[in-house]
Amino acid sequence: MAPSQLKTDAAAIEAHLAAALADLPDLPVTHAMRYAAQGGKRIRGFLVLESCALMGVPRDQALWPAAAIEAVHAFSLIHDDLPCMDDDDLRRGRPTVHKKWDEATALLAGDALLSFGFELVADPRSHDNASVRAELALGLARASGARGMVRGQALDIAAETAPTPLSLDDIIDLQQGKTGALIEWAATAGPIMAGQDPAPLAQYARALGLAFQIVDDILDVEGDAALMGKAVGKDTDAGKATFVSLMGLDAARARARALHDDAIAALEPYGARAENLRDLAAFVIGRNV
Amino acid sequence: MAPSQLKTDAAAIEAHLAAALADLPDLPVTHAMRYAAQGGKRIRGFLVLESCALMGVPRDQALWPAAAIEAVHAFSLIHDDLPCMDDDDLRRGRPTVHKKWDEATALLAGDALLSFGFELVADPRSHDNASVRAELALGLARASGARGMVRGQALDIAAETAPTPLSLDDIIDLQQGKTGALIEWAATAGPIMAGQDPAPLAQYARALGLAFQIVDDILDVEGDAALMGKAVGKDTDAGKATFVSLMGLDAARARARALHDDAIAALEPYGARAENLRDLAAFVIGRNV
């Protein structure tokens, strides 16, 4: 079960993002943006809010980068689901944007959500100090682009037609781009906003992100479509190398647990104040593992 | 013929953007980004460099936002050319990215070029003052997203299936989003970097941007595919409302000339120093009109 703080934070992020998106002109493309920005576990936004809380950043400021990372995450899901990518009909238990609207609207809604993420972090209401806003924007650009998420997605596509399956190192590298970069940005938003050292939370995020992907692969084999809100068994059916196919189920579970311990160890400097981030690590690894 | 300063500036922007892109990891997606970022008239980048020159902003700083706007422009062309949008095979006289690579690579290369634009404006080397970088990032986010370019593209798509053709006001509104927002961002980059009033250059940009679109419609009817480096007569064949279809060729020409005069008038406060921006207006309207 999700920690109660995750639910509280998710609701606050949902409201902030919805209010920001309500400010856009009314068009099918903005309706699609609002639709795609609904729901989800909001783990990335939670990392922003809780890393900010840990550093004493006011919540009304923290909500801006939290909403931003969820806008960027929503963009990546819309484009991932397109026919030329994963060709998925279902996302978060509902029709994907290109099924509910059309491909052109999905393409543009994704593009505009990426721009909107930058609009939210650059907004003066997110932080008085412009150098913080510029640093967050720079980090978000790197994490979402060809050094980060797009790099991971490109490696993923290349793997589909590669003559040999990916190695474990390859798949860790791929994951660090595809999901790790944005997770690390989210977890370090707090120290960056507070002018503190981001290293411990970056270490936490790297362990958490990798654990998250391993658990995702485990759930893809074991999970239940209703629970996941998306198709399962897809990676296995496609003959894709996953942590489970490379390590076996037991070793994958053990690795996820070890990464959980690494994540907890990284939080040591913060003592009891990091409780919510500890709960998240337990929740991520606890997802049926 | 293009003013010689446009050629000089285009070469400098091309070199700056290529050097920045060379820093990215080597992958098909980054090769596609580099390919898409080559060529073009660089009118948006020219506006950045010349508005910066007018305001005394050092050229080595101005090249960052100039390269940024060209990265964002390249992103928009890749996505515009995709099968679900305009479905074009040819761009700048060469195969489009999805023809040379594939749709997934084109989608991701476009996404990453948009992020890369933000990376370039947020880079500390672009300006010492972080509030300038944050303001440029915020403006670029608004101009490229659902308030600006994506809005224009969405209105364009909606027009294709609308029961009645667009009116002149509709088409002006559409153009202001689709191309006007980024042109205005480019022309006001100089005053924003110099902490000066952007209003005169915003006025210049609005007249220039609209003139540019009218001339594009005229060339679509009259132009020569070899000269344009892309398919011509396409809008007319598709029965789309254009400035020419709504106003007739003579009135469209007259309107473009009047907008040229408006653009020149807006430069009045800058006297002789705005020569390069005057030349651009003459070049834009002079393109076979």
Chai-1 contact restraints between the chains, C-beta under 6 A:
chainA,res_idxA,chainB,res_idxB,connection_type,confidence,min_distance_angstrom,max_distance_angstrom,comment,restraint_id
A,L24,B,A146,contact,1.0,0.0,6.0,A-B,restraint_1
A,P25,B,R151,contact,1.0,0.0,6.0,A-B,restraint_2
A,L27,B,A154,contact,1.0,0.0,6.0,A-B,restraint_3
A,V29,B,A154,contact,1.0,0.0,6.0,A-B,restraint_4
A,T30,B,A146,contact,1.0,0.0,6.0,A-B,restraint_5
A,H79,B,L107,contact,1.0,0.0,6.0,A-B,restraint_6
A,C84,B,E103,contact,1.0,0.0,6.0,A-B,restraint_7
A,C84,B,A104,contact,1.0,0.0,6.0,A-B,restraint_8
A,M85,B,A104,contact,1.0,0.0,6.0,A-B,restraint_9
A,E103,B,C84,contact,1.0,0.0,6.0,A-B,restraint_10
A,A104,B,C84,contact,1.0,0.0,6.0,A-B,restraint_11
A,A104,B,M85,contact,1.0,0.0,6.0,A-B,restraint_12
A,A104,B,I157,contact,1.0,0.0,6.0,A-B,restraint_13
A,L107,B,H79,contact,1.0,0.0,6.0,A-B,restraint_14
A,L108,B,V150,contact,1.0,0.0,6.0,A-B,restraint_15
A,L108,B,Q153,contact,1.0,0.0,6.0,A-B,restraint_16
A,L108,B,A154,contact,1.0,0.0,6.0,A-B,restraint_17
A,D111,B,V150,contact,1.0,0.0,6.0,A-B,restraint_18
A,A112,B,G145,contact,1.0,0.0,6.0,A-B,restraint_19
A,A112,B,A146,contact,1.0,0.0,6.0,A-B,restraint_20
A,A112,B,V150,contact,1.0,0.0,6.0,A-B,restraint_21
A,L114,B,L114,contact,1.0,0.0,6.0,A-B,restraint_22
A,S115,B,A141,contact,1.0,0.0,6.0,A-B,restraint_23
A,S115,B,S144,contact,1.0,0.0,6.0,A-B,restraint_24
A,S115,B,G145,contact,1.0,0.0,6.0,A-B,restraint_25
A,F116,B,G145,contact,1.0,0.0,6.0,A-B,restraint_26
A,F118,B,F118,contact,1.0,0.0,6.0,A-B,restraint_27
A,F118,B,A137,contact,1.0,0.0,6.0,A-B,restraint_28
A,F118,B,A141,contact,1.0,0.0,6.0,A-B,restraint_29
A,E119,B,A141,contact,1.0,0.0,6.0,A-B,restraint_30
A,A122,B,A134,contact,1.0,0.0,6.0,A-B,restraint_31
A,A122,B,A137,contact,1.0,0.0,6.0,A-B,restraint_32
A,A122,B,L138,contact,1.0,0.0,6.0,A-B,restraint_33
A,A130,B,A130,contact,1.0,0.0,6.0,A-B,restraint_34
A,A130,B,S131,contact,1.0,0.0,6.0,A-B,restraint_35
A,A130,B,A134,contact,1.0,0.0,6.0,A-B,restraint_36
A,S131,B,A130,contact,1.0,0.0,6.0,A-B,restraint_37
A,R133,B,A134,contact,1.0,0.0,6.0,A-B,restraint_38
A,A134,B,A122,contact,1.0,0.0,6.0,A-B,restraint_39
A,A134,B,A130,contact,1.0,0.0,6.0,A-B,restraint_40
A,A134,B,R133,contact,1.0,0.0,6.0,A-B,restraint_41
A,A134,B,A134,contact,1.0,0.0,6.0,A-B,restraint_42
A,A137,B,F118,contact,1.0,0.0,6.0,A-B,restraint_43
A,A137,B,A122,contact,1.0,0.0,6.0,A-B,restraint_44
A,A137,B,A137,contact,1.0,0.0,6.0,A-B,restraint_45
A,L138,B,A122,contact,1.0,0.0,6.0,A-B,restraint_46
A,A141,B,S115,contact,1.0,0.0,6.0,A-B,restraint_47
A,A141,B,F118,contact,1.0,0.0,6.0,A-B,restraint_48
A,A141,B,E119,contact,1.0,0.0,6.0,A-B,restraint_49
A,R142,B,E119,contact,1.0,0.0,6.0,A-B,restraint_50
A,S144,B,S115,contact,1.0,0.0,6.0,A-B,restraint_51
A,G145,B,A112,contact,1.0,0.0,6.0,A-B,restraint_52
A,G145,B,S115,contact,1.0,0.0,6.0,A-B,restraint_53
A,G145,B,F116,contact,1.0,0.0,6.0,A-B,restraint_54
A,A146,B,L24,contact,1.0,0.0,6.0,A-B,restraint_55
A,A146,B,T30,contact,1.0,0.0,6.0,A-B,restraint_56
A,A146,B,A112,contact,1.0,0.0,6.0,A-B,restraint_57
A,V150,B,L108,contact,1.0,0.0,6.0,A-B,restraint_58
A,V150,B,D111,contact,1.0,0.0,6.0,A-B,restraint_59
A,V150,B,A112,contact,1.0,0.0,6.0,A-B,restraint_60
A,R151,B,P25,contact,1.0,0.0,6.0,A-B,restraint_61
A,Q153,B,L108,contact,1.0,0.0,6.0,A-B,restraint_62
A,A154,B,L27,contact,1.0,0.0,6.0,A-B,restraint_63
A,A154,B,V29,contact,1.0,0.0,6.0,A-B,restraint_64
A,A154,B,L108,contact,1.0,0.0,6.0,A-B,restraint_65
A,I157,B,A104,contact,1.0,0.0,6.0,A-B,restraint_66
